[in-house]
Amino acid sequence: GGLEVQILDAPALQMGWRTLDAEVRRRAPAYVGLGEEAVSCVEGLRLARLARSLGARVIAGGCFFGHLASQVLATGLVDVVVHGEGEWTLVELVEALREGERSLRLVPGISFRDGEETITTPPRPLIANLDDLPFPAYDLLPVDAYGARSVNHPRLAAIELSRGCFGSCDFCIL
């Protein structure tokens, strides 16, 4: 309890780095969560550097950061990497960070550094029924910006309604 959640979708808002920098400074978050695919990882780490410079704890997730947790954590820009489904993990993780570093080992589905060692906790079981999750907080998103400049698909936003692909094909970037 006691946390205010905000979402800043800089690409959808066509925010450049100067505007993003000013907005993050204005909001002064205690925690910044980010997730990127490989194509945007440099921008994600640039945001992590900004957040860390302001004293925020940085939590990364998604396919890129999840698969390269040790390397990402070694940069010193990210505090914790969330693996797999992050809905329940993120809630427990923030509670653990608020209590102190010792309890991170009790949060399933994360990686973090302890000195020079990367610690990866046991995987969190998949959510048995995705309908148990709360409805997305669309009021926190700039939904009017999604697809606003598209000729073929105006007002279109892609969302995942399932766990996505689970094929684990060795040739796939994801």
Disulfide bonds with the S-S distance in Angstrom:
none
